[in-house]
Amino acid sequence: MLGIFHTFFLSVPDSVVQEPGGVWAVSFTCAITRETQTPPWFTIGDVIHVEREDLSFLKSRHLMYIQLKNSDTSSASQDISTFPGIDVDPPNDVAYEPGQDFNVTGSLAHPHSEDPVWYLYSSFSGINLQTGKLGVNFDEEELLQKHDLNNNPNKSEELVTFKTSTNTISGYFIFGAAIRSAEGDLVEHLQLSRVISVRPSNQSGDMPPGYLGFFDNSYVPRSENGNQLKRCTAGYECWVSCTAVGETISVLEVKELLPDGSKSDVPSSVISTQALQMDTFRIIYWKFRAEDNSGDADGITTYECKASDESQGKAVTKLMDVMATIPGSIDHDRSNVETERDQMDPYLINVTFNCAINGRPLPDVMFYGGTNDVFSAMYFTPPDSVIPTGPSEAMASKVMTLDLRYVNPDDFNDFVGQDPYCEFYSPLDGRNYNHTFEMPHIDLFSK
């Protein structure tokens, strides 16, 4: 059985129609907003329908991810059947002997090129049975040892050694290949992956019997509360999720934690029935509408995810913080330069550059001296202080001390070029925002 999903939130297609010649036409409608800065991904997999006592779901072991160029509204088509395939050895699940290492080899056959448009990647997600740590992308130096076997110009091959002689693990190993489409009108990137279940030989299932927990991604940022943080731009909707892991999960739910300590239902929450390759994983999604006044004073709304195994009387929880972000900006009217002579040494002048920044979180602004050698030491330097001046606003300041015994006033007053400025990069739109300071002169250097 072939399954096709829109990768955002594992949503199902709008329509599936069988055309002549055994071709299936699948259509999706995708809302592209500031929260979806890249074109959408779609997932194609060999789907197996699994019926269990506690849930019904779909699972896959071979997956293909397609990212479309989506550059205009015109119709386009592309045949991707000529893309290379990925091979993994061993091809099936691994039941390793505790105390012994084992190897997995993945390869991708492709035509020789001086400018490769592909690369191999691999990762392990699961549980460290010695520490109980559950997460994704475990420390490679601790667990995985990778060797690039580049002995064939028409084939990329990688050997991965699992250090199970010192680490007892259980979970899922993903071996994949990412391919950039140099030709064609429609496909931007293509990723192929194979999923292998990894477990000790003395364990029958993918996870230890009775295990129940929530996945925790170490690469996801944390809030000041120490919780996993999701950011959503004010004025837009975004989806938030929790991933629970357990052989039997009878209840999976999410509640919003209110300021008075009570809990509120989340009507938009939905449990995904598409577990894809990992049949012990269950994901709950919910929709969050971000506004400028969402959450607490820091724009944080906290949710509690709860997974229960009623057969064992066991339950686990996880807190998720969602920040309603406000795009960063610089207030040009409040940004300025202040000068002050040192009271003890009249030859010293303190020049303070004030950069008024707005946003939630506040942007990471840096200071630059421009092309004036007088302030060359200020190139790409952080502020000396960032003092809040109101909700989601602050004054970032940088102080430079000039010694008039070594500075020529003409180099300052008669300078023609780029004056000092402050700047920050916005990951939201990939742009740099800056403010060029209007520098004072004339009597500034009279002694």
Number of C-alpha atoms within 10 A of each C-alpha: 8 10 18 21 21 21 16 14 16 18 15 17 14 10 10 13 10 10 9 7 6 7 9 12 10 14 15 14 9 11 9 11 11 14 16 13 12 13 13 17 18 18 20 18 22 17 20 16 13 12 10 9 7 11 12 13 17 20 19 22 18 19 20 19 19 22 20 16 16 16 9 7 6 6 8 11 9 10 10 13 7 6 13 14 13 21 17 20 13 12 13 13 15 19 18 22 15 16 13 13 14 15 16 18 18 24 20 20 16 17 9 12 9 6 6 11 13 16 14 20 14 19 17 25 20 24 25 17 16 10 10 12 15 20 19 18 15 19 11 14 9 11 19 18 13 17 12 11 14 11 9 10 12 13 14 21 21 20 17 18 16 23 20 18 14 14 18 21 28 25 23 23 20 17 24 25 22 18 19 15 18 10 9 13 16 19 20 18 18 21 21 23 24 22 24 24 22 22 26 22 12 10 13 11 17 21 24 18 12 13 16 20 23 21 19 17 14 13 10 11 13 14 15 11 12 11 18 20 21 21 21 22 20 20 13 15 17 18 17 20 18 24 18 24 22 22 19 22 24 15 12 21 19 26 18 19 17 14 11 6 8 9 14 13 12 15 10 10 18 16 15 17 16 24 18 26 23 19 18 18 20 24 21 21 19 17 15 20 14 23 18 14 12 18 18 13 10 16 23 22 22 20 23 17 20 20 27 21 20 12 10 9 7 13 16 14 16 19 19 25 25 23 26 29 25 22 17 22 20 23 16 14 8 12 20 19 17 12 16 13 16 12 9 7 9 14 17 18 19 15 18 17 25 23 31 25 27 22 16 21 17 18 21 15 23 21 24 21 21 20 15 16 13 19 17 13 11 20 16 15 14 17 20 12 13 20 12 15 12 9 12 19 22 21 22 23 23 22 17 16 15 17 15 15 8 9 14 12 17 11 12 20 15 10 14 10 9 12 18 22 20 30 21 19 16 15 12 13 11 9 10 10 14 19 20 18 20 13 15 14 12 11 9 14 20 9 8
